[in-house]
Amino acid sequence: MKKIAVLDQNTIDKIAAGEVVERPASVVKELVENAVDAGSTAITVEIKDGGISFIRVTDNGGGIPKEQVTLAFLRHATSKIQHVEDLLWISSLGFRGEALSSISAVSQMEVITKTPEALTGVRYIIEGGQEKALEEIGAPNGTTMLVRNLFYNTPARGKFLKTAMTEAGYVSSYMEQLALSHQNISFKYMVNGQTRLHTSGNANLKDVIYGIYGRDITRELVPVSIERSGISISGFIGKPVIARGNRNFENYYINGRYVKSKLLMKAIEEAYKPFMMQHKYPFVCLHYTIDGEAIDVNVHPTKMEVRFQNQGAVYNATYDMIQEALSGRELIPQVELEKPQEKPVRQKVSAPEPFETGFKQQTARQPQVAPSYLKEEAAAYVPEIPKAPEMPQSSKQVGIRPAVHVQVQETQQEKPQEEIKKTAEPVVVQQPKQMELFDDKLLSKEARARHRIIGQLFDTYWLVEYENKFYIIDQHAAHEKVLYEKFRKEFSNREIVSQMVSPPQVISLNLQEDMLMKAHMEVFQELGFEISEFGGREYSIHGVPADLYGCSVQDFFVEVLDGLEHENPRQASELLAGKIATAACKAAVKGNNRLSYEEADQLIEQLLGLDNPYHCPHGRPTIVSMTKYELEKKFKRIV
């Protein structure tokens, strides 16, 4: 059995640093929170190489007295609390007394500080937890903390850091949260010598939101406030029109502290549920003021988690406030009409207009009969299929729709159903590609000739008999799958074609989005975007993909940006797959539309020719089957 031994102070400090100092953003968080607690009205944060090699935090707060500078770097040394009872009334951001000790244990640290009463300041250097120098120096009031070469003496931990740009993104995200939670403090944030954020400190929350998120979001804000049973909430919520694809825009603060809470997240999203599309998340910036004894922030070393004594009251106050604000507003999105832009000449037609046009023309003449979309009008979407020699004589007529379709449809209106089956036999079409579907060779040339289309059920499902089975095909899911595969193939084979926009569209990004876009600019270029800087964190989009599949430029740009990840960006084709699926769904023939037998036969021919015809892009089955044996069991022919 191994002997129990007391760890030395150096090991203790490094273990503690592992709990508090995870990455450069953790260091910035601890140092800036100390600056806020010192009563500062202006704080400057500067990082280089994502904060890995250099971090400097300067404030104009109260400073540290000379005789207490060394004490500040001891474990559990703090000015925030004195007794255990103080934990119930914590109003400061930091209180554990582990931050400076933990940071200095894994970095080379320098402190310059001066109190207003002192004539000179103090310069203190500590590296790897070891004191190197303590001297007097001329300095302004306040404190400057410098951290160099983070994890220089623990290289194993440094290997787990990500790229400098990614680490800078974490710091940027935190600085935005800090500016939103303390709008009465002027924050200046610099990355590699360039100013990325500078707030005025005028205590106007809307001004801070404008500086971070830009005018497009700021103009869609709704002010909210509520006071109920010891809980006070105020701030802004966004109209549903500015919903995003992730939760990055859900910001809430408790007594000035940025936190994460599943309770608040659920209350916010449930309140928005009737007003927002599925898998979309709102913009909120809410400040909570709650009695200290009703919350517990001493849950995690990073103090990002919080517990509520009365969860129901907090949930109900949040939910009711948002519901009331949204219910009393006119939330009709404003549509901006754009002038039609000239599109470049392309060899292939990839937009779904022919299907839409055909549907409108057909419904104007015969409202309950779907158009003949799978012949001449579909030529731009699907390969031309060889015609069988037994084509009816009327199909030789030239026009937008083959005459055989019109005759079949008129026959359906004038003759009984039995006569329709005799006069509208399906056209037998040769299938050049062979594959196996289910257990038997349904797609062989011999089998395809023996397919018998029985008819359409509920104007949505087509029944096909073959051998001892019959198949039920969903016409919408089937057509959706055919178009989806066609669109994807078309996109993967095409050259990048951009369409110029006049005037260019200007977008505003926050710090994290700005760095994310710059890191993965090749994804936008692959899709056909042409983007240039417009000043600050605003960018001009003057070139867009020539085919956006029915999506607006700005919406598509935001969806691509939301879909990117720091270390594992998806390919452009993967990001576009969802848009293509939506376009295919819109262009596909819908249920409750009556098709002719020839149209159904053409659709089935194209569906069964796919490598994977079994499911639509959204995962619903396109075709199901039932055997003759199962039917006979249902009718008790077989016991």
N, C-alpha and C positions, 0 to 999 in steps of 0.2 A: 504494500500500500504506500502510495506517495505521501510525503510529509506535507502538511499545510504550512505555507509560508506567506508572510506579508509582502505584498508587491512594493517595489521601490516607487518613489514619486514620479520618476520619468515614465515608467510603464503605466502608472495610474493615469497620468495626464494624456498619454496617447490613446488609451482605451476610452477615456472621456471624450477625447476629440472625435473618435469614431462615432459617438452618439450625436454630437452637436455639429461637427464640421463634415458635411457630406461632399460638398463641392464649393467652388468659389461663390455661388449664390448664397450658400449658407453663411459664409464669412461676411458678405455684404449685409445680409439680413441682421446679423448680430450687431455689427458695428453701427449701422444706420439706426437701429432701434435704440442703442445707447445714446446716439446723438439726439434722437427725438426726446428721449427721457431727460436729457440734460437741458431741456428748454430752448432748443435751437429754433431760430426762425428761418435760417438758410443753411442748406446742406448740399455739398458737392460730392459726387461719387465719380471716380475715374478708374477705369480698368484697362488693362492691356492683355492681349492674348487670352481673351475670355475670362480674365481675372486669375489665370494660373500663375503668371509671372509677376503681376503687379495689381494691387488694389490700394486706392487712397480714398479715405473718407474724411472730409473736412467740415467742421460745423462752427457756429458762432455761439455755442451754448456756454454753460457755466464753467466748464473746464474741470480739471482734477487738481486738488491741492498737492503741493510738492511732496508732503510727508505721506500722502496716500497713494501715490503713483505705483509704487511697488506692491502695495496691498491689493490693488485692483487686479493684479495678475495671479493672485492666489486662488485656489479652488474654493468655491462657496463664499467668496468675498463679494458683497453687494451692498449698495446703498438703497436698494428698492424696498427691502423688508427687514424688520428687526426681530420679529417673533413669529411663531407659527400661526397666530391669529391673523396676521397681516395677509395670509394667503386668501382669506375670505374677501378682502377688499383691495384686490390688485387693480391699480389703475395704470401702471406702467407697462411697457411692452416686454421688457426683460426683467427677470427677478431671480433666476437660478444662481447667478454668480459663477457660471462655468465658462462663459463665452471667451473672455480674454485669455484665460488659462488654457483652454482647449486650442484656440487658434495659435497662440504662441508656441505650443508644444509641437506643431507640425509646419512651422513657417519661420521666416526671418522677419521679425516685427519691430517697428519703430513707432514711438509715440512722441508727439510734441504737443504740450498742453499748457494753458495759462488761465488762471482765474482772474476776474476783473480786479480783485483786491491786490494781487501780486504785481511787483514791478517787472519781474522777468518770468519767463516760462521754464519748462523742464523738458529735457530730451532724454528719453529712456529707450534703450535698445535691448531686446531679448530675442534670442535665437534658439529654437528647439527646446524652449523651456529654461534656458540658461541665460542669466543676466550678463550682458556684455558692457553696458555703459549707462551712467546716470549723471547728467550734467545740466547746468543752467544754460539758457539760451534765450535770445530775444525772440518774442513771438506775439502774435495778436491774441485777443481773448478767444477762447474756444479750444477745440481739440482737433488734431490731425492724426489719424491712424494710417500707417503704411504697412501693408502685408506683401512680402515678396516671396516668390518661389514656394508656393503652397505644396505641401507634401514632399519637400526636398529630402527629408530624412525618413520618409516612409514611401519609397518608390512603388511598393506593391499596391498601395492605395491610389497613387497617381496614375497607374495603368488603367484604372476603371473610369477615369475622366474621359469625356467625349471630346470632340473637336473644339477648337477655340471658339468657332462661330456658334456651336450648339451651347456651350457653357455661357457665352455672352447672351444668348437668347434667354436662358434661365434668369440671369441677372436683370435683363431688360424687363421681363415679365414681372419680377418682384418690384422693380422701381415704379412701374406703372401702378401696381396695387398700392404701393406706399403713397404715391402722389394722390390717388383717389381717396385714400383713407385719411390723409392729413392735408387737406386743401389749404390750410392756413400756414403751411410751411412752403418756402420756395425751394424746389429741388432742381439741381442741375446734374445731368448725367452725361458722362463723356466715355466714348469707346475709341481707343487708339487715337486719341487726340481730337476726335470729332464730337461735337455736341449732338446728342440724340434726343434729349428731353430737357426742357427748361420751363418750369411752371412759375407763376407770379407770386403765389402764396397769398392771394387776395381773399381766400376763404370762400370762393365761388365754385361750387362743385361742377356746375355746368361748363364753366370755362376750362376746368381741368379735363373734363370729358372731351371737349372740343379739341384740346391740345393733343390728346392721346388718340382718339378715334376719328377725328375729322368731322366735317360738316354734314356728311350724308347721314351719319348716325345721330348726331346731335339734334338735327331738325325733326327727328322722329321720336323724340323723348316725351314721356308723360310724367309730370311731377307727382309724387305720392307721399303720404304721411299718415300716421295713425298713432294714437296713444291709448293703451289699454292695459290695465292691471299690472302696472310696473314695467311695461314694455313700451318703448318709444321707437318708431321706425320712420325714417325719412330718406328721400333720395329720388331716383329716376328709374323708370322702367321703359323699355323700348316697345314700340308698336310691333305687332306680329310681322310687319313687312320687312323688318331687319333681322329676321331669324337667321341663325347660322347652323352649320352642320355639326358643331361640337359645343361643349360647355365652357369654352374659354371666355365667353362674355358674361358669365354669371358671376358677379362680384358682390360679396356681402361682407360686412365688417361689424364686429361686436366690440363696443367700447373702444373704437379706433384700431382694433386688431383684425388683420386679414385672416380669415379662417376658412376651413372646409367643413361642411356639415351636411350629412345625408338628410337630416330632418329639414333643413332650409331648402336644400335642393329639391326635395320631393314636394314641399309646399309650393315653391315657385312654379315648378313644371306642371303640377296638377292644376294650379290656377290658370295657367296658359293653355291647358289642354283643349278647351273648346274653341280656342281662337287660332290654333297653330297646326300646321301639317305634322304628320307623324315623322319622328326622327329629326325634328328641328328643335332648336333650343333658343331661348330668348336672351335679350340683353337686359341686364338689371344692374343697378349700382345702388345698394341699400345699406344704410347705416343704422345699426341697432344700438340702443342704449338700454342696458339691463342692469339691475342691481347686482353688485359683485357677489353677494351671497347666493344668488339664484343661478350662477353659472360656475363651471369648473374648467379653467384653462390649463391646469397643471396635469394634463392627461398625457402629453407626449413631449419629449425634449425640445422639439422644434416649436411647440406651442401652436401648431396649426389646427389641432383638433379641439373641440369644445363640447362640454356636456351641459344640458339644461336641467334645472330642477323641475320646472313645469313645462314639459315638452308640448303638451296639448295647447297651452296658451300661446306659445311662440308660433306653433304651426298655424293655428286658427287666425292669429293676427296677421301673419304674412299672407295667407290664402285670401282672407276677406279683403285685405287692402288692395291686392292686385286684381281680384275679381271685380271689385267696385270700380276701380280705375278703368279697367278695360270695358266693362259693361256700359259705362256712361259715355263712351267715346265713339265717334264715327270712325271706323277702322277700314273704310273703303280705300284700297290702294289707289294712288294717283297714277294714271297711265300717261306717259309722255309720248306723243306721236312723233315718229321719226320720218324724215324724208327717205324715200326708197333709194338705196345705194346701188350703184352699178356693180354687178358681179362679174368676175373674170369668166371668160369663155372656157368651158370645160367639156371634155369629151363625153362624160357620163352625167346623167341626171340622177341625183341622189336624194332630192327632197321628196316628201310624200304628197306633193300637190296633185299628181294625177289621180290618186285614190280618192282624195278629198273632193276633187272636181267631179270625178265620175259619180261619186255618191250624191252630190248635190243635184247634178243633172238628172240622175235616175229618179231620185225621190221627188223631184218636181213633176215628173210625168206619172210615175207609179209609186206612191209613197211607201207601199209595203214590199216592194221588190228591190233587192240590192242590185248594184251596178255590175256590169260585165267588166270587172277590173282585172281579170287574170288573162286577158288576151292582148290586143294591141296596146291598151293603156298601161299594162304591166310590163311592156317590153323594156322599159328603162330600168326595171328592178330585177327581173329574173331572166335567165337564159331562155331563148326561144326553144320550145319543145316541138319535135317533129310531129306533124299531123298524120293521123292514120288515113289510109285510103278510103275509109268508109264515111268520110265527112258528108253531112247532108248538103244537098244542092244549094240551099239558101245561104250556106256559109261562104259562097263565092262572092257575095255582094260586098262591095267596098264601103267602109264607113268607120265611124269611131267604135261602134259595137258590132260584132258579127250578127248577121240577121238571124242566125239560129237561136241566139239568146232571146230575141224579141218574139220569135214564133213559139218558143217553149213557154215563155212567160204568158203570152196571150192564151195559149192552150190551157195553162193552169187556171186561168180565170173562166174559160168557157166550157171546159170539159170536166167530167168527174175524175176523181183521183186515179181510178183504174186505167182510164184512157191515157192519162198523162204518162204513166209508166210505160205504156206501149209506144207512144210517140216520142218520148224523150229518153231513149236508151243512152247510157253513157258512152262517150267516145273512147275507144280503146287507143291508148297512146303508148308508144314504145319507150321503155326505160333503159337508157344506156348504162346506168350504173347498177351493180348488183351488191346486195348486202343481206344479212339475215336479220330479221326482226322477230322477236319472241322465239318460239321453238321451231317453227317451220319456215321455209323460204318464202316468205310473203312477197319479197321484192324480186324474185326471179322473173325472167321474161314470161315463162309459162304461167306462173302464179298470177302475175299482174293482169294477164289477159282474162283470168277467171274471176277477178274481183267483180262483185255485183253491188252497186250502190242501191240500197233499198229505198232510201228517202231521207228527208230532213225531219227531225223531231224538235218541236217547240221553236222552230225557226232558228235553232242554235247548233244542234248536234246532228251529225250525219252518221247513218248506219250503213256499214259495209259488211257484206257476207263473203266469207272465203272458207272453203272446205267445211270443217266442223266447228268453226268459230264465227262470231260476228264481232265487229269492232265499232266502237262509238267514238267519234272524233269531234272535238270542240272546235268549231270553225274559227273562232276568234283566237284561241290559243295556237292553233295550227298556223294561221296566217301570220300571227305575231312572230312565231319562231322562224318562219320562212323569211320575213322581212329583216329580222334581227341578224340572221346569218348573212344575208345579202349586204346589209349596211356595214357589218363588221369587216367582211371581206373587202368591201369597197374602200373602207377607211385604211385598212392595213396595206393595201396595194397602191394607194394613190400617192402622188407627190404632195409635199407640203404646199398648200395654196393659201395665201393670205389675201384678205380683202381690206382695202384702205378705208378708214373711217374719217369722215369729215363732217363736223369738227371732231377732233379726238375726244375720247371719254377720259375724264380725270377721276382717279380713285385715290382715297386716303387710306393709309395703313397704319396700324399701331406698330410699336417697336418690334414685337415678336414676329408679326406678319412681314414686316419690312425685311428682317434678316432671313426669314424663311424663303421669301421670294427670291432674294439675291442668291441664296445658297442653291436653289433649284431652278434657276432661270432657264436651264436647258429643257426642262419639261414644258414650259410655256412656249419656247421657241419650236419645240417638236410639234406642238399642237397648231402652230401658225400665228401665235401672238407676236406683235411687235410693240415693245414697251420701252419708254424712255423716261428719264427723271424729269420731274416738273417743278422740283423745289421742295426741300424738307422731306417729308415722308409721303409726298403726293407724286403720282406717276401718271403719265399720259399714255393711253392705249390708242395707238394710231393704226395698228394693223391687227386684224382678228381672223380666226379660222374662217375659211370660206363657207363652211357648212357647220352650223352650231346645233343642228337637229332640233330646231324649235326653241332654243334657249337664248335668253338675252345675253349680251356680251358681259355685263357686270355680274349677272348671276352665275354664269359659267366660270368666270374668273374666280369668284369667291368659292365656288364648289371645288375647283381644282386646288386652290390654296388651302382650304379646309382638309382636303384629302391627303395633303403632303405630310410626311413624318420627317423628323429631323434626320434620322440615320438611315431610314429605309423608304425613300420615295418610291411610289409606285410608277409604273410606266404610263405613258400618256394614253395608250390604248386601254389600259385597265381603268384609268380615271374616267375615260369616255364611255366605258361599257354601259354604265347606268343611264347616261343620256341617250345612247343608241337604243337601249331597251325601252325607254319611255317613248322615243320617237316611233319605234316599231309598234308599240301598243296603240298609239294615237292613230297611226296610219292603217292599222289592220281593220278588217271588216268586223263589225261588232255582232254580238248576239242579237237575237230577235230580228234578224235580217234574212229574208228568203233569197237563197241562191238557186241558180239553175243547176241542172245535173252536170252540164259540161263544166261550169265554173267549179263545182265541188270536185269533179274528177281532176281538173287541172291542179287544184289546191292540194288534194291528196297526193297526186303525183310528185309535186314539189316537196311536200313534207317528208314523204317516205324516201326521198332522194338525199336527205341530209344525213350526216354522220351520226348525229344524235337527235332524232325527231321526237323523243319521248316527253320532253318537258319544254314549256315556254321559258323565256328569259327570267321570269319571276318565280319559276319553280313549279308551276301548276302543270298537271299532266295534260298532254295534247290528245292522247288516245288511250282507251281502256278496252278490254276484251272480255268476252264470256263464251264459254264452250257450249256446244249443243248438249253435252252431258249435264252441265249445270242447269240448263233450262229444263231439261226433262226431269231433273230432280225436283225443281221448283213446282212443276206441274204434276208431280207424283207419278210420272210415267215409270220412273225408276225408284224403287224403295230401298 
